[in-house]
Amino acid sequence: MPKPEKVVLICNTVRPKGHPKGSCREKDSANILLAFREERNERELKGKVSVAESSCLGACLLGTIVAVMPDDVWYKGVGIEDVAEIMESHILGGMPVERLLISDEEWDK
């Protein structure tokens, strides 16, 4: 299998309910991970795009967190309904989905 052009990381961290850092798993990250894999496969991008589960990406309060590398693009609050748009606009079109981007101010919290 060739080296992928892009890697989509989906935080799937599990923490106890009410934990101050939050938990992406509580925000449906497991199903979002599966949705990204299905989109990748339907678009025949296997080998070009890797979709991988990640532990904490550092911003679970804003979760579900999705990072796209090597683009260094970080998304917050991603839901199942956002997966196709991220794949179409960003992964295929090179245009990040602005409304889901984590701002520098949000990282500083």
C-alpha positions in Angstrom: 0.0 0.0 0.0 1.4 3.4 -0.9 2.1 6.1 1.7 -1.1 8.2 2.1 -1.3 11.8 1.0 -3.5 12.7 3.9 -4.2 11.3 7.3 -7.5 12.0 9.1 -7.3 11.6 12.8 -10.5 11.3 14.9 -10.2 11.6 18.6 -12.0 8.7 20.3 -11.0 9.4 23.9 -13.1 8.0 26.7 -13.3 9.7 30.0 -15.8 9.3 32.9 -19.0 11.3 32.5 -18.6 14.8 33.8 -14.8 14.8 33.5 -13.6 18.5 33.2 -11.7 17.8 29.9 -14.7 16.3 28.2 -14.8 13.2 26.1 -15.0 12.9 22.3 -16.5 9.4 22.7 -19.5 10.9 24.5 -20.0 13.1 21.3 -20.3 10.1 19.0 -16.7 9.9 17.8 -16.9 6.1 17.3 -19.6 6.5 14.7 -17.9 9.6 13.1 -14.7 7.4 12.7 -16.8 4.8 10.9 -18.5 7.5 8.7 -15.1 8.8 7.6 -13.9 5.3 6.7 -17.1 4.7 4.7 -16.8 8.0 2.9 -13.2 7.3 2.1 -14.0 3.8 0.7 -17.1 5.1 -1.3 -14.9 7.7 -2.9 -12.2 5.1 -3.6 -9.5 6.9 -1.7 -8.1 4.0 0.2 -4.3 4.2 -0.2 -4.5 8.0 -0.7 -6.3 8.9 2.6 -5.7 7.1 5.9 -8.5 7.4 8.5 -7.3 6.6 12.0 -8.6 6.6 15.5 -6.6 8.7 18.0 -6.5 9.2 21.7 -6.8 12.7 23.1 -5.9 15.4 20.6 -6.0 18.1 23.3 -9.3 19.8 22.8 -12.0 17.3 23.9 -14.2 20.1 25.3 -14.7 21.2 21.7 -15.1 17.6 20.5 -15.5 15.6 18.5 -12.0 16.7 17.3 -10.8 15.8 13.8 -7.3 16.6 12.5 -6.2 16.5 8.9 -2.4 16.0 8.3 -0.1 17.1 6.8 -2.4 20.1 6.4 -2.3 20.9 10.1 -6.1 21.6 10.0 -8.1 21.0 13.2 -11.8 20.7 13.3 -14.1 20.9 16.4 -17.6 19.7 17.1 -17.6 17.4 14.1 -20.8 15.4 13.7 -21.8 12.7 11.3 -23.5 15.3 9.1 -20.2 17.1 8.6 -18.2 14.1 7.3 -19.2 14.2 3.7 -18.6 18.0 3.6 -15.1 17.6 5.1 -14.3 14.9 2.6 -15.6 16.8 -0.4 -14.5 20.4 0.5 -11.2 19.7 2.2 -9.8 16.3 1.4 -10.8 16.4 -2.3 -11.1 20.1 -2.9 -8.3 21.5 -0.7 -10.7 24.0 1.0 -11.0 23.5 4.8 -14.5 23.8 6.2 -14.2 27.2 7.9 -17.2 26.9 10.3 -15.6 23.8 12.0 -12.1 25.1 12.4 -10.6 25.5 15.9 -9.5 29.1 16.4 -6.2 30.0 18.1 -8.3 31.6 20.9 -10.0 28.3 21.5 -6.7 26.5 21.7 -5.5 28.9 24.4 -8.4 28.0 26.8 
